[in-house]
Amino acid sequence: MTARLAVACAATGAGIGAVSSAIGGWSDGLGTPSGLTLLGLAVAGGGAVGWLGGRWLTTRIHPLVVFSAQLAEGRRTHLSVDRADELGTLTSTLNAMAEGVEGRVAAIAEDRTRFTAVLSGMVEGVLVLDRAGKILLVNPAMERVLGCRAQEVVGHRWIEVVRRHELNELITAVLNRGEAMHAEVVLDGPEGPRTYAIQGSVARRPGAGEDTQRSVFVFHDVTALKRLERVRADFIANVSHELRTPLTSIIGYLEALLDGAQDEPARRQEFLRVMKAQADRINALVNDLLQLSQIESGDYRWRREPVDAVDLARRSVALVEPMAQNKRITMRVTGESPIRLIADAEKLTQVLVNLLDNAVKYTDEGGAIDVAIDARDRLATIRVSDTGIGIPYLDQDRIFERFYRVDRARARALGGTGLGLSIVKHIVEAHGGRVSVESRLGKGSTFTVTIPLQTEPGAG
């Protein structure tokens, strides 16, 4: 290119020299026509040479300008190298730079895609704040925590979005101290209060100033875990209480016998009878606990056998009928046999006997109990209805919990362990079904069990 530029400059210089000579000749010739002609030719020649040189440079440089504009817009492009001169070298350099930029942009896009996929797939909420506490980023899980879309909160200060004293204290401490911290906070959400374990940390770019500080907060929903902890604590307290009552009674009667009551036959027999009843109560409680533990742990081996739900209901009623006759309670089974299931007949019998036993216990003399079985939409439905005392509305959602009793004194007097309905629920759910209750005080209760036809126990 240097040679071509030298030629162009030389031509331009020659034109200028011609002009100078013409001017000199014109001066010497005192303006003769021949001098004026030479001057015109020199000027025209110089102008033509200069225009051709500029045109040539423009033609070579224009593709570079277009290439640069396309590169700035992010469009993929490539220049062909037609000459091995300085402009050709510049073109090759720009092509290499474009490939490098394209590779880096592709890598950044790939990283961003992976980052977005990770954030979107997280069940934990992620919140990113700048040094001033403005929201820079929230992931979909955090949108659910806040109950609003990302575009509605990004750019706003955190304090403008959620006003919760414990959470604001944590965020303020992390922003001010620049240290990792954690806390448990209860936040109100669309589904009610939720408990979150929040971990806050600080990230900075190496060598950058304080303005680049970013604070990241991860929200772990531990509501279910907290509920399980409460259930476990309640379970231990309830078991202790249920065992302590009969044990206290047994110990008391034993001490009375040791103190001399054993020498009185009438008192001795009465004390032994009470102790036997209390020991039976402890045994029933332990058996129910072991059974419930087996079912929940998955260790119980379910039987798979054909079962006719109507026949099963009739046999269950026969087991409870003697107790019902003592209270002059009428029992009736309605349903068209066969309604076939593949199930554990022993456990389903336990479900029905438990429901029927409760119905008899909580129905006054002269009442009635109906068992209705039907099949519809590939479901077998068994309804146990009574004319008993009913269940308060606020207690209906909790009666399937362990040890929950509506009337504790009456339940203990009737010999219940407080685990029967919990066992019923676990057995039914293990068969892929569900159990529910409808009741009105003084009007009786209806327990409804639905189980898929031809189901296999343990599959649910």
C-alpha positions in Angstrom: 0.0 0.0 0.0 2.9 2.3 0.7 4.0 2.1 -2.9 0.5 2.9 -4.1 0.2 5.8 -1.8 3.7 7.0 -3.0 2.6 6.8 -6.6 -0.6 8.8 -5.8 1.4 11.4 -3.9 4.0 11.6 -6.7 1.3 12.2 -9.3 -0.3 14.8 -7.1 3.1 16.4 -6.6 3.7 16.3 -10.3 0.5 18.1 -11.0 1.4 20.7 -8.4 4.8 21.1 -10.0 3.2 21.6 -13.3 1.0 24.2 -11.9 4.1 26.0 -10.4 5.9 25.8 -13.7 2.9 27.1 -15.6 2.6 30.0 -13.2 6.3 30.7 -13.6 5.9 30.5 -17.4 2.8 32.7 -17.2 4.7 35.3 -15.2 7.6 35.2 -17.7 5.3 35.1 -20.7 3.3 38.0 -19.3 0.1 36.1 -19.7 0.5 34.6 -23.2 -2.2 32.2 -24.3 0.2 29.3 -24.1 0.9 30.0 -20.4 -2.8 30.2 -19.5 -3.4 26.9 -21.2 -0.6 25.1 -19.4 -1.9 26.5 -16.1 -5.4 25.1 -16.8 -4.0 21.8 -17.8 -1.9 21.6 -14.7 -4.8 22.4 -12.4 -7.1 19.9 -14.1 -4.5 17.2 -14.0 -3.7 17.7 -10.3 -7.4 17.7 -9.5 -8.1 14.5 -11.4 -5.2 12.7 -9.8 -6.3 13.8 -6.3 -9.9 12.7 -7.0 -8.8 9.3 -8.3 -6.6 8.7 -5.2 -9.4 9.7 -2.8 -11.8 7.5 -4.7 -9.5 4.6 -4.5 -9.0 5.0 -0.7 -12.8 5.4 -0.2 -13.5 2.2 -2.1 -11.1 0.3 0.0 -12.1 1.8 3.4 -15.9 1.7 2.9 -16.3 -2.1 3.5 -14.3 -1.7 6.7 -16.8 1.0 7.9 -19.8 -1.2 7.0 -18.1 -4.2 8.8 -17.6 -2.1 11.9 -21.2 -1.0 12.0 -22.5 -4.5 11.6 -20.1 -5.8 14.3 -21.4 -3.0 16.7 -25.0 -4.2 16.0 -24.0 -7.7 17.0 -24.5 -9.1 13.4 -22.3 -11.9 12.3 -20.2 -10.8 9.3 -16.9 -11.5 7.5 -14.6 -9.4 5.2 -12.8 -10.9 2.3 -9.1 -10.1 2.0 -8.2 -9.2 -1.6 -4.8 -7.6 -1.2 -1.8 -8.3 0.9 -1.2 -4.6 1.8 -1.8 -2.6 5.0 -5.6 -2.5 4.4 -5.6 -6.2 3.8 -3.7 -6.8 7.1 -6.3 -4.5 8.9 -9.1 -6.5 7.3 -7.6 -9.8 8.6 -7.2 -8.3 12.0 -10.8 -7.2 12.1 -12.0 -10.6 11.0 -10.0 -12.3 13.8 -11.4 -9.7 16.3 -15.0 -10.4 15.1 -14.5 -14.1 15.6 -13.1 -13.6 19.1 -16.0 -11.2 20.0 -18.5 -13.7 18.6 -17.0 -16.5 20.7 -17.0 -14.5 23.8 -20.6 -13.4 23.2 -21.7 -17.0 22.6 -19.9 -18.1 25.8 -21.6 -15.3 27.8 -25.0 -16.2 26.3 -24.4 -19.9 27.2 -23.5 -18.9 30.7 -26.5 -16.7 31.0 -28.8 -19.5 29.7 -27.4 -21.9 32.3 -27.6 -19.3 35.0 -31.3 -18.6 34.1 -32.1 -22.3 34.0 -30.6 -22.9 37.4 -32.4 -19.9 38.9 -35.7 -20.9 37.3 -35.4 -24.5 38.5 -34.6 -23.7 42.1 -37.3 -24.2 44.7 -35.6 -21.7 46.9 -36.3 -18.0 46.4 -33.2 -15.9 45.3 -33.1 -12.2 45.9 -30.1 -10.0 44.7 -29.7 -6.4 46.0 -27.2 -3.7 45.3 -25.2 -1.7 47.9 -28.2 0.7 48.4 -30.7 -2.1 48.9 -32.3 -1.9 45.5 -33.6 -5.1 44.0 -31.5 -6.3 41.0 -32.9 -9.8 40.5 -35.5 -12.2 41.7 -36.1 -15.7 40.4 -39.5 -17.4 39.8 -39.5 -19.0 43.3 -38.9 -15.6 44.9 -41.8 -14.2 42.8 -44.0 -16.7 44.6 -42.7 -15.7 47.9 -43.4 -12.0 47.2 -46.7 -12.7 45.4 -45.7 -10.4 42.5 -43.8 -10.4 39.2 -40.1 -9.5 38.9 -40.8 -6.5 36.7 -43.0 -5.0 39.4 -40.2 -5.0 42.0 -36.8 -4.8 40.2 -35.4 -1.3 40.7 -37.3 -0.7 43.9 -35.8 -0.6 47.4 -36.5 -3.8 49.4 -38.2 -1.8 52.2 -40.8 -0.6 49.6 -41.7 -4.2 48.7 -42.0 -6.1 52.1 -42.2 -4.5 55.5 -41.2 -7.2 57.9 -39.1 -6.2 60.9 -37.1 -9.4 61.2 -36.3 -9.6 57.5 -35.4 -5.9 57.3 -33.1 -6.3 60.2 -31.3 -9.2 58.5 -31.0 -7.4 55.1 -29.8 -4.2 56.8 -27.1 -6.1 58.8 -25.8 -7.9 55.7 -25.7 -4.7 53.7 -23.9 -2.7 56.4 -21.5 -5.4 57.7 -20.8 -7.1 54.4 -20.9 -10.5 56.2 -22.8 -13.7 55.7 -25.8 -14.0 58.1 -28.9 -16.1 58.4 -32.3 -16.0 60.2 -35.7 -17.6 60.3 -38.6 -15.3 59.3 -42.3 -15.9 58.9 -43.8 -14.1 55.9 -47.5 -13.9 54.8 -48.1 -15.5 51.4 -51.0 -16.3 49.2 -51.4 -19.7 51.0 -51.0 -18.2 54.5 -48.0 -17.7 56.7 -44.8 -19.5 55.6 -41.6 -20.0 57.6 -38.3 -19.3 55.7 -34.7 -20.0 56.6 -32.9 -17.1 54.9 -29.2 -17.1 54.2 -27.6 -13.8 53.2 -24.2 -13.4 51.7 -22.1 -10.7 50.0 -20.3 -10.9 46.6 -17.8 -8.4 45.2 -15.7 -8.3 42.1 -12.0 -8.7 42.9 -10.3 -5.3 43.0 -13.5 -3.4 42.5 -14.9 -0.7 44.8 -17.8 -0.8 47.3 -20.3 0.2 44.6 -19.9 -3.2 43.0 -21.1 -5.0 46.2 -24.0 -7.4 45.6 -26.0 -9.0 48.4 -27.6 -12.4 47.7 -30.4 -13.8 49.9 -31.6 -17.4 49.5 -35.1 -18.2 51.0 -35.6 -21.8 52.0 -39.2 -22.7 52.7 -39.1 -24.8 56.0 -42.8 -24.6 56.8 -43.3 -28.3 56.3 -40.2 -29.1 58.4 -41.4 -26.9 61.2 -44.8 -28.5 61.1 -43.2 -32.0 61.3 -41.1 -30.8 64.3 -44.3 -29.6 66.0 -46.0 -32.9 65.2 -43.1 -34.9 66.5 -43.0 -32.8 69.7 -46.8 -33.2 70.1 -46.5 -36.9 69.4 -43.9 -37.5 72.1 -45.9 -35.4 74.6 -49.1 -37.3 73.8 -47.5 -40.7 74.0 -46.0 -39.8 77.3 -49.3 -38.6 78.6 -51.3 -41.6 77.3 -48.8 -44.0 78.9 -48.4 -42.0 82.1 -52.2 -42.1 83.0 -52.6 -45.9 83.1 -49.1 -46.5 84.5 -49.9 -44.1 87.4 -53.1 -46.0 88.0 -51.3 -49.3 88.0 -48.5 -48.1 90.3 -51.1 -46.6 92.7 -53.0 -49.9 93.0 -49.8 -51.9 93.4 -48.8 -49.6 96.3 -52.2 -50.1 97.9 -51.9 -53.8 97.6 -48.4 -53.8 99.1 -49.7 -51.6 101.9 -52.1 -54.3 103.0 -55.0 -54.4 100.5 -53.9 -57.8 99.3 -55.1 -59.2 102.6 -58.6 -58.1 101.8 -60.0 -60.4 99.0 -62.7 -58.1 97.8 -60.4 -55.1 97.5 -57.7 -57.2 96.0 -59.9 -58.5 93.2 -61.2 -55.0 92.4 -57.7 -53.6 92.3 -56.4 -56.4 90.1 -59.4 -55.9 87.7 -58.6 -52.2 87.4 -54.9 -52.9 86.9 -55.7 -55.5 84.2 -57.9 -52.9 82.4 -55.1 -50.3 82.5 -52.5 -52.9 81.3 -54.8 -53.7 78.4 -55.1 -50.1 77.6 -51.3 -49.8 77.5 -51.0 -52.9 75.3 -53.6 -51.5 72.8 -51.8 -48.2 72.7 -48.4 -49.9 72.0 -50.0 -52.2 69.3 -51.5 -49.2 67.6 -48.2 -47.3 67.7 -46.3 -50.2 66.2 -48.9 -50.7 63.5 -48.9 -47.0 62.6 -45.1 -47.0 62.5 -45.0 -50.0 60.2 -47.4 -48.4 57.8 -45.7 -45.0 57.7 -42.2 -46.5 57.3 -43.3 -48.7 54.4 -42.2 -51.9 56.2 -45.6 -53.4 56.2 -46.2 -56.1 53.6 -49.5 -55.4 52.0 -51.6 -58.4 50.8 -52.9 -58.3 47.3 -56.1 -60.3 46.9 -59.5 -59.9 45.3 -62.0 -58.3 47.7 -65.7 -57.7 47.3 -66.4 -54.4 49.1 -70.0 -55.2 49.9 -69.1 -58.6 51.4 -66.3 -56.9 53.4 -68.8 -54.4 54.8 -71.2 -57.1 55.8 -68.5 -59.1 57.6 -67.3 -55.9 59.4 -70.8 -55.1 60.6 -71.2 -58.6 61.9 -68.1 -58.1 64.1 -69.5 -54.9 65.7 -73.2 -55.9 65.8 -73.1 -57.4 69.4 -71.9 -54.1 70.8 -74.6 -52.3 68.8 -77.3 -54.6 70.1 -76.4 -53.8 73.7 -77.4 -50.2 72.9 -80.3 -51.2 70.7 -78.7 -49.6 67.7 -79.9 -50.8 64.3 -77.2 -51.5 61.6 -77.9 -51.8 57.8 -75.7 -52.5 54.8 -76.8 -51.4 51.3 -75.0 -52.0 48.0 -75.1 -54.3 45.0 -72.5 -57.0 45.1 -69.9 -57.5 43.7 -67.8 -54.3 43.9 -64.3 -55.7 43.4 -61.0 -54.4 44.7 -57.5 -55.8 44.7 -56.6 -54.9 48.3 -55.6 -56.1 51.8 -58.8 -57.5 53.1 -57.6 -57.6 56.7 -56.6 -53.9 56.7 -59.8 -52.7 55.0 -61.8 -54.7 57.5 -59.8 -52.9 60.2 -60.8 -49.5 58.6 -64.5 -50.4 58.6 -64.5 -51.9 62.1 -62.8 -48.8 63.4 -65.4 -46.5 61.8 -68.3 -48.7 62.9 -66.9 -49.0 66.5 -66.6 -45.2 66.7 -70.2 -44.9 65.3 -71.5 -47.2 68.0 -69.6 -45.5 70.8 -70.8 -42.1 69.9 -74.4 -42.9 69.0 -77.0 -42.9 71.8 -79.3 -45.9 72.5 -81.9 -46.5 69.9 -79.9 -44.9 67.1 -79.1 -46.2 63.7 -75.9 -46.8 61.6 -76.0 -47.2 57.8 -73.2 -48.5 55.6 -73.7 -47.7 51.9 -71.4 -49.0 49.1 -71.4 -48.1 45.5 -69.1 -47.9 42.5 -68.8 -45.0 40.1 -66.1 -43.5 37.9 -63.8 -46.4 38.7 -64.0 -45.6 42.4 -65.6 -47.7 45.2 -67.2 -45.5 47.8 -68.1 -46.7 51.3 -70.1 -44.4 53.5 -70.6 -45.0 57.2 -73.4 -42.8 58.6 -74.7 -42.6 62.2 -77.2 -40.6 64.1 -74.8 -39.9 66.9 -73.7 -36.8 68.7 -71.8 -35.3 65.8 -68.4 -33.5 65.5 -67.9 -29.8 65.9 -67.0 -28.1 62.6 -63.6 -26.8 63.9 -62.5 -30.3 64.9 -63.4 -32.0 61.7 -60.1 -31.2 60.0 -58.1 -32.6 62.9 -59.8 -35.8 63.9 -57.4 -37.8 61.7 -54.4 -36.5 63.6 -52.7 -38.8 66.1 -54.1 -38.6 69.6 -56.6 -35.9 68.7 -59.9 -36.3 70.6 -62.9 -34.0 70.5 -64.0 -35.1 74.0 -60.9 -36.5 75.7 -62.7 -37.6 78.9 -65.4 -39.5 77.0 -62.9 -41.0 74.6 -60.7 -42.4 77.4 -63.8 -43.7 79.2 -64.8 -45.6 76.1 -61.3 -47.1 75.8 -60.0 -45.3 72.7 -56.2 -44.9 72.1 -56.6 -41.7 70.0 -54.8 -43.5 67.1 -57.7 -45.3 65.3 -58.7 -42.6 62.8 -55.0 -41.9 62.0 -54.5 -45.6 61.2 -57.7 -45.5 59.1 -56.3 -42.6 57.1 -52.9 -44.3 56.5 -54.5 -47.6 55.4 -56.9 -45.9 53.0 -54.2 -43.7 51.5 -51.9 -46.7 51.1 -54.7 -48.2 48.8 -54.6 -45.0 46.7 -57.8 -43.6 48.3 -58.9 -40.9 50.7 -61.2 -40.6 53.7 -63.3 -37.6 54.7 -66.0 -36.7 57.2 -69.2 -34.6 57.2 -70.9 -33.9 60.5 -73.3 -31.7 62.4 -73.6 -31.5 66.1 -76.6 -33.5 67.3 -77.3 -34.7 63.8 -74.7 -37.5 63.4 -71.7 -38.0 61.2 -70.8 -39.6 57.8 -67.4 -40.9 57.1 -66.7 -41.5 53.4 -63.9 -43.8 52.1 -63.1 -43.8 48.4 -60.8 -46.4 46.9 -59.9 -47.0 43.2 -61.4 -50.2 41.8 -58.9 -53.0 41.2 -56.2 -51.0 43.1 -53.1 -52.5 44.7 -52.4 -51.6 48.4 -49.2 -49.7 48.9 -49.2 -48.3 45.3 -50.5 -45.0 46.5 
